[in-house]
Amino acid sequence: MNIVVQPTAAAFWQSAGDLLAQDVAHNTLVIGAQAHMAARGLHDGEQLFTIEDGERTIGCATLMTTRTVFLSVMPEVAAGGFAAWLRERGIALAGVVGRRDLLHAFTEVFDRNYTVHDDLLLYRLIGEPEFGPARGAPQLATENDLPTLLTWFHAFERETERIPSPEPLEARVMRLVDAGELMLWYHEGAVVSMATCRTLPLECARIGPVYTPPHLRGRGFAQAATAAACSHAQRERRRTVFLFADAQFAPSNRCYQRVGFARIGEHAHLLFPDGNVGAVPRDAPR
């Protein structure tokens, strides 16, 4: 087994693209990370790894600016081998995200104390999205919505205890706005909910984050915004739409099920509180 550090996102895709296509659903985070890096290059210590067995790529992973590793689907022995490779080189990690069975294989070898930051349920949209009973209409966010969006993203990240990104929030939000990936739901002339829809390679898309201010919850606005985001993601061609939901937050899970999402897997985000081999900072729906 050989671990290869790929020099560019393009080289990574050439080596790992076929592997990622075999299970688009459970590889969606790695696919998204690769697409992001392909669009703007590798930044701030980001790395792309492929795990090779002879001439075959059997796994891959992305190391993000938050020092968090996203694992693709791979044999458990490959997850353990990758963990050993990282450990032997003293590569500091703040966390790891992946399918639960692979996280077990990874942490058994990585051998560091960890905490569970997020229990994540993976969902796939089945059929047409259901908008529900909420009145109103969708509209793509524009730069004029930036003050509201910044307030809502700050609130979302505090509420979900999301790991801080080194990239300024305004830059992250404006990138979504410029890409036409941030859907708002309006009711009686006021914006009441938002849902992000990212289109990705391999004919897929991922929803999230979804946010409604607390005083507006329980009125179906999140369902409507999510359904509108799904429809927008499929506007040009049929895409398979995924999202992750916090397993501990029942309202969001019920909301997504009403839209038409079916649960297809269990993932998790683990944190290594000691930072592993030197101090590092600490990463992933409501």
C-alpha positions in Angstrom: 0.0 0.0 0.0 1.4 3.4 -1.0 0.2 6.9 0.0 0.7 9.5 -2.7 0.5 13.3 -2.1 -1.1 14.7 -5.2 0.4 18.0 -6.4 -2.8 19.5 -7.8 -6.6 19.0 -7.6 -6.5 17.9 -11.3 -3.9 15.2 -10.6 -5.9 14.0 -7.6 -9.1 13.8 -9.8 -7.2 11.9 -12.5 -6.1 9.3 -10.0 -9.2 9.2 -7.8 -12.1 10.3 -10.0 -13.2 6.7 -10.9 -13.0 5.6 -7.3 -15.1 8.6 -6.2 -17.7 7.9 -8.9 -18.3 4.4 -7.5 -20.1 5.8 -4.4 -21.0 9.4 -5.1 -23.2 9.6 -2.0 -20.7 8.6 0.6 -17.9 10.4 -1.2 -19.7 13.7 -1.5 -17.6 15.6 1.0 -14.4 14.6 -0.7 -15.9 15.4 -4.1 -16.9 18.9 -2.8 -13.5 19.5 -1.3 -11.8 18.6 -4.6 -14.1 20.8 -6.6 -13.4 23.7 -4.2 -9.6 23.3 -4.5 -9.8 22.9 -8.3 -11.6 26.2 -8.5 -9.1 28.2 -6.4 -6.0 26.1 -5.9 -4.5 24.6 -2.7 -4.3 27.0 0.2 -2.9 27.1 3.7 -1.5 23.6 4.0 -4.3 21.8 2.2 -3.3 18.4 0.8 -4.8 15.7 -1.4 -3.9 12.1 -0.8 -4.5 8.9 -2.8 -4.1 5.5 -1.4 -2.7 3.1 -4.0 -2.5 -0.7 -4.0 -0.3 -1.5 -7.0 -1.8 0.3 -9.9 -5.2 0.6 -8.3 -6.4 3.6 -6.3 -8.4 2.1 -3.4 -9.0 5.3 -1.3 -8.4 9.0 -1.1 -8.6 11.9 1.4 -8.4 15.6 1.6 -6.7 17.7 4.3 -8.5 21.0 4.8 -7.3 24.3 6.1 -8.9 23.5 9.5 -6.5 20.5 9.7 -9.5 18.2 9.2 -9.2 15.1 7.0 -12.2 14.0 4.9 -12.0 10.3 4.1 -13.5 8.7 0.9 -15.0 5.3 0.9 -12.2 2.8 1.1 -11.4 -0.7 2.6 -10.9 -0.6 6.3 -7.3 -1.7 5.9 -6.7 1.3 3.7 -8.1 3.7 6.4 -5.8 2.1 9.0 -2.9 2.3 6.6 -3.5 6.0 5.9 -3.8 6.7 9.7 -0.5 4.9 10.3 1.2 6.9 7.5 0.0 10.2 9.0 1.0 9.2 12.5 4.5 8.0 11.4 5.1 11.5 9.8 3.8 13.4 12.8 1.1 15.1 10.8 -1.0 17.1 13.2 -4.8 16.7 12.8 -7.6 18.6 14.4 -10.3 16.1 13.2 -11.4 13.5 10.8 -14.8 13.1 8.9 -16.0 10.0 7.2 -18.3 7.0 7.3 -18.6 5.6 10.8 -17.0 2.2 10.0 -14.0 3.8 8.4 -13.6 6.2 11.3 -13.3 3.2 13.7 -10.6 1.7 11.5 -8.8 5.0 11.3 -8.9 5.9 15.0 -7.8 2.4 16.0 -4.5 3.0 14.3 -4.2 6.8 14.7 -4.4 6.1 18.5 -5.3 9.5 19.8 -8.0 10.5 22.2 -11.0 12.0 20.4 -14.5 13.4 20.9 -17.5 13.2 18.7 -18.2 16.7 17.3 -21.1 15.7 15.0 -23.1 12.6 14.4 -24.1 13.1 10.8 -26.9 11.4 8.9 -26.5 11.3 5.2 -29.7 11.8 3.1 -30.6 11.5 -0.6 -33.5 13.2 -2.3 -36.1 10.8 -3.6 -38.4 12.1 -6.3 -39.5 15.7 -6.6 -38.9 18.0 -3.6 -42.0 18.8 -1.5 -42.4 22.5 -0.7 -45.0 22.0 2.0 -47.7 24.4 3.2 -45.6 27.6 3.7 -46.7 30.5 1.7 -44.2 32.7 -0.1 -41.6 32.4 -3.0 -38.0 31.6 -3.5 -35.3 34.0 -4.7 -31.6 33.7 -5.2 -29.6 35.8 -2.8 -27.8 38.9 -4.1 -25.1 41.2 -2.7 -27.9 43.4 -1.3 -28.8 40.5 1.1 -25.2 40.4 2.5 -26.0 42.1 5.9 -28.8 39.5 6.6 -26.7 36.6 5.3 -23.7 37.5 7.5 -25.9 37.7 10.6 -27.6 34.3 9.7 -24.3 32.5 8.9 -22.8 33.8 12.2 -25.8 32.6 14.1 -25.8 29.2 12.3 -22.1 28.7 13.0 -22.5 29.5 16.7 -25.6 27.3 17.1 -24.0 24.3 15.4 -20.6 24.9 17.0 -19.0 24.8 13.5 -15.3 24.8 13.4 -14.0 28.3 12.4 -12.6 28.6 8.9 -9.5 30.7 8.2 -11.2 32.3 5.3 -13.3 35.4 6.3 -17.0 34.8 6.5 -17.9 37.6 4.0 -15.6 36.1 1.4 -17.2 32.7 1.8 -20.8 34.0 1.6 -20.1 36.2 -1.4 -18.6 33.2 -3.2 -21.9 31.4 -2.7 -23.9 34.5 -3.8 -21.7 35.0 -6.9 -22.1 31.3 -7.9 -25.9 31.5 -7.5 -25.8 28.8 -4.8 -27.7 30.6 -2.0 -31.5 30.4 -2.0 -33.7 32.6 0.1 -37.4 32.1 1.0 -39.6 35.2 1.2 -42.9 35.5 3.0 -45.0 38.6 2.9 -42.1 40.6 1.5 -39.5 39.6 4.1 -36.8 37.0 3.9 -37.4 34.2 6.4 -35.1 31.3 5.6 -32.1 30.3 3.6 -30.6 27.1 2.0 -27.4 26.7 0.2 -27.2 24.4 -2.8 -23.8 23.5 -4.2 -23.6 21.8 -7.6 -20.7 19.3 -7.7 -19.0 17.0 -10.3 -20.5 13.6 -11.1 -24.0 15.0 -11.6 -24.6 15.6 -7.9 -25.4 18.5 -5.6 -25.3 19.0 -1.8 -27.7 21.1 0.3 -26.5 22.9 3.4 -26.3 24.9 5.5 -30.0 25.5 6.0 -31.0 28.2 8.5 -34.2 29.9 9.8 -34.0 32.4 12.7 -35.4 30.8 15.9 -38.5 33.1 16.1 -39.6 32.0 12.6 -39.2 28.3 13.0 -42.0 25.8 13.1 -43.9 27.4 10.1 -42.5 25.4 7.2 -40.1 28.0 5.9 -37.0 25.7 6.2 -38.8 23.0 4.2 -39.8 25.5 1.5 -36.3 27.0 1.3 -34.7 23.5 1.1 -37.1 22.4 -1.6 -36.4 25.5 -3.6 -32.7 24.9 -3.3 -33.1 21.3 -4.5 -35.1 22.5 -7.5 -32.5 25.1 -8.3 -29.7 22.6 -8.1 -31.6 20.5 -10.7 -32.6 23.4 -13.0 -30.2 22.6 -15.8 -30.1 18.8 -15.6 -31.1 16.0 -13.3 -28.7 15.8 -10.4 -28.6 13.5 -7.4 -29.1 15.7 -4.3 -27.6 14.9 -0.9 -27.4 16.6 2.5 -26.1 15.9 5.9 -28.1 16.5 9.1 -27.2 16.5 12.7 -28.5 13.2 14.1 -29.1 14.9 17.5 -31.4 17.6 16.1 -34.7 16.0 15.4 -36.5 19.1 13.9 -34.1 19.3 11.0 -34.3 15.6 10.3 -38.1 15.8 10.2 -37.9 18.8 7.9 -35.7 17.1 5.4 -37.8 13.9 5.4 -40.8 16.1 4.6 -39.0 17.5 1.6 -38.4 14.0 0.4 -35.0 13.0 1.6 -34.3 9.4 2.7 -31.6 8.5 5.1 -28.9 6.4 3.4 -25.9 6.4 5.8 -24.1 7.4 9.0 -21.1 9.6 9.1 -19.4 11.4 11.9 -16.9 14.3 12.6 -14.4 13.4 15.3 -12.1 15.9 17.0 -8.6 15.2 18.4 -8.6 17.6 21.5 -4.8 17.4 22.0 -4.3 18.4 18.3 -2.0 15.4 17.9 1.7 15.8 17.6 1.7 19.5 18.4 -1.0 22.1 18.8 -3.3 22.9 15.9 -6.7 24.6 15.6 -9.9 22.6 15.3 -14.8 21.3 11.1 -19.6 20.5 9.2 -27.3 21.6 9.4 -30.2 23.2 11.1 
